[in-house]
Structures are given as structure tokens and as C-alpha cells.
Amino acid sequence: MKRFIYHLTPCLLIIVGIIMVSGPAKTNAVSASDWKAGRIIDDSVFTNSTSMTAQEVQNFLNARVPVCDTNGTQLTGRWYAAAGRYYTRAEWGALNGNPAPFTCLKDFWEVPKTDPAPGQPANNYGGAAIPAGAKSAAQIIWDAAQRYQISPKVLLTTIQKESYGPLTSDDWPYRSQYEYPMGAYCPDTAPCDPNYEGFSIQIYESARLFRYYINNMDQAWWPYKKPNQNNSVLYNPNSGCGSSNVFIESYATAALYTYTPYQPNAAALANMNGTGDSCSAYGNRNFWRIFNDWFGTTQAPKFLAQPVWQQIYSDNSKSTALGWNATLVTGQTAYAEIKMKNTGNMTWTKSGGFTVTDTRLATYGPWGRQSQFCNNNWLINCSRPADLKEASVAPGQIGTFEFPI
């Protein structure tokens, strides 16, 4: 799992590419300039069902709501004139048909509902005992991810963008928030289908729909968005707000547009965490933003490099340049300096030790070849001449590699 830039030719050095394996994902704040309508998320990220374990899903939900206001003791922002104070959450919930106790998603258990039928399945909402055969919300999410080979991160992000509250971060959710948390079978022009009411069937069905879309969108009969071609994508359910042609680059992006068939307009992108104008739609913008905020880039790790400068010096003081085409005689030592631009989407790093985070030059032709130019002072034997001089090099920046020959 080392990160390598290569290649060393049998002559001197030509660096033409990059091979790396990424470390843990890092959260990534995005701006309007980062948005790519045709590449919301890459396929390998969207379908990585092993990106989280069931326990990691549970840990994530715990972290989103460290303390659930189960008994509704905190105050709301609604003024209780008769009492001269704000309503408590318990009081406000009772007034709205949902008295305390409240049950947060991290504590929610439900008997899985896998076949369409009206009503919510048995669950532990409101302080009820956990029913026989019930599974935790985290386990339900993970099970659906494994069954349909969709990333649990995608399902968690979809809950956040589709549910009231949103459910993943609400510390006093109402029972109704568990009815349609994924927006599955809830069209813009009609009420939600009551046969798909319930947390578990919403999770299962959204994952199943994503998989169904991906598996069938290459079929001639497929009537919705398709990858690797231009698609007309509306900005809003109101067709009068217009559309634009989008070249969709991944099956996953096409699946998102099939699930939520709108793209953000300029106003929605200008206010990334808020609202735009009357023609704005936010579903796919929110999915992209939330996923980046929570889990890091929606783009698959891509490590690419472009050589921008190179020189051979007489020694490591670099006082005398010999030129890149210098001729060296047997026994003569020189010093090479290579500058590479990071043209991928992952940051190159250097830890200073032999770890998975180091970015290094490597020989090739064949890979890991023992180079005849090695002088026993290379980084690792005679196949790894140098590591990155800088502590880190972000995409678009330039990194430096130096070594004796």
C-alpha cells in the first residue's frame, strides 16, 4: 500500500505516470467550482459495499447524535405564552401528536419489512421494548448495502438528504420521520406509496433501486438517464426553469439522476449550504456536498503525475548543472532533481518513515527493477530512488524528488 510515482528507464529517468493506493478517506469541503454535473460520484465509490462495517455504521450514527433528548427536556424555539417561556420538546411533541419519549436513529430497532404492505413494521420507537426479530438501524443499513452491493456511505448520505430532520442528526425525531426516510416511492407529483412506509423497507428499496438502475441502464429499453452520453437534465420539476445537456461519466451518477432527476442551478451552487432561487433543486447537490463533508471525495482515488522540470547536477549542492542529457563515465556520481505536478485528485504525502503514506519514485521495466544507476544511497534498495521532499503536495501543486546516480 505504498504510493509510487514511476518510471526509471534503463537510460536515465523519464517520469510519465503515477500509481498509488490511498490511505483513509478525509472529509473534503467543496465549493461551486468543484461541482461536475456529469460526475457526481464514481462507480467504485458508490458500489463499495465494504466501505464500512455494521459496527462502523453504528459508530457513525452515535457520533452524529452523541446524546438523544429521549424525554424531550430541552426547550424548543416555540413560545409558550401562558407559561411565559418556551415549550419543552416533550410539550411541543404532545401538542403535535407525538409525545415523548423520542427515539433517535442510533437507538432505533425495527423488524425488517421486506415486502410491500401498508403501515410501519414493529419497532421500538417511543420507549417500546425491542420486538422479537428486530434489527438495529445500523444493521439494516449495512444489510441492505451488502445485499445490493451499494456503499453504506451512500445510504447514510441519502438518509441525510431525503429525510425530515434530517433523521441522522435529529436528537428528538418524531415517529413520522421513520415513515419515508429515503424518499423511495415518493414522487414529486403524488403522495408517497403507503406500501413502502417504514424505515427498513425504505432502506432496502433505495439500495435495490440503485442496483436495478446500474444493472439495467445499458439496455435498449431503458427510458431514464444513461452513462457515457449526453442527457438532458432539468434544473427543477418546473420545466419552465430549463435544462442543459450533461455528459454523464459514471453509472452511479446516472443512477442518482434517475432517483432524483434534477441538477442544481447556479443559484443553488452559489449558496452551497442553503437555498438558491425559485428554480433551484437541491437533491443531487446535497448528496454530493454531504458525502464530501462526511466521507471525503466522491471521486475514486486517482494518482497522476506530469513531469514539469528535471536536471542533473554535479553533486547534491546543485551548484553546477550538467544538463539532463549529461554523459557520465564509469565511477562518476551525479545528482538528479525531478519536479512533478500532481494531476490526480489525491494529495501526495511524506511521513518521513517507511509507511503507507509515503509517495516515492519507483523503477519499472520490469516493475521494481534493480537499476544500474543505483549507488547504494537510494531510499530503499536499488528500486526506490527517492521519496517526496515536501511534506504534502495537493492536486495541482508541484512536488520534488532528488537522488544520486
C-alpha positions, 0 to 999 in steps of 0.5 A: 500500500505504498504510493509510487510515482514511476518510471526509471528507464534503463537510460536515465529517468523519464517520469510519465505516470503515477500509481498509488493506493490511498490511505483513509478517506478525509472529509473534503469541503467543496465549493461551486467550482468543484461541482461536475454535473456529469460526475457526481460520484464514481462507480467504485465509490458508490458500489463499495459495499465494504466501505464500512462495517455494521459496527462502523455504521453504528459508530457513525450514527452515535457520533452524529447524535452523541446524546438523544433528548429521549424525554424531550427536556430541552426547550424548543424555539416555540413560545409558550405564552401562558407559561411565559417561556418556551415549550419543552420538546416533550410539550411541543411533541404532545401538542403535535401528536407525538409525545415523548419519549423520542427515539433517535436513529442510533437507538432505533430497532425495527423488524425488517419489512421486506415486502410491500404492505401498508403501515410501519413494521414493529419497532421500538420507537417511543420507549417500546421494548425491542420486538422479537426479530428486530434489527438495529438501524445500523444493521439494516443499513449495512444489510441492505448495502451488502445485499445490493452491493451499494456503499453504506456511505451512500445510504447514510448520505441519502438518509441525510438528504431525503429525510425530515430532520434530517433523521441522522442528526435529529436528537428528538425525531418524531415517529413520522420521520421513520415513515419515508426516510429515503424518499423511495416511492415518493414522487414529486407529483403524488403522495408517497406509496403507503406500501413502502412506509417504514424505515427498513423497507425504505432502506432496502428499496433505495439500495435495490433501486440503485442496483436495478438502475446500474444493472439495467441502464445499458439496455435498449429499453431503458427510458431514464438517464444513461452513462457515457452520453449526453442527457438532458437534465432539468434544473427543477420539476418546473420545466419552465426553469430549463435544462442543459445537456450533461455528459454523464461519466459514471453509472452511479451518477446516472443512477442518482439522476434517475432517483432524483432527476434534477441538477442544481442551478447556479443559484443553488451552487452559489449558496452551497449550504442553503437555498438558491432561487425559485428554480433551484433543486437541491437533491443531487447537490446535497448528496454530493456536498454531504458525502464530501463533508462526511466521507471525503471525495466522491471521486475514486482515488486517482494518482497522476503525475506530469513531469514539469522540470528535471536536471542533473547536477554535479553533486547534491549542492546543485551548484553546477548543472550538467544538463539532463542529457549529461554523459557520465563515465564509469565511477562518476556520481551525479545528482538528479532533481525531478519536479512533478505536478500532481494531476490526480485528485489525491494529495501526495504525502511524506511521513518521513518513515517507511509507511503507507503514506509515503509517495516515492519514485519507483523503477519499472521495466520490469516493475521494481527493477534493480537499476544500474544507476543505483549507488547504494544511497537510494531510499530503499534498495536499488528500486526506490530512488527517492521519496517526496521532499515536501511534506504534502503536495495537493492536486495541482501543486508541484512536488520534488524528488532528488537522488544520486546516480 
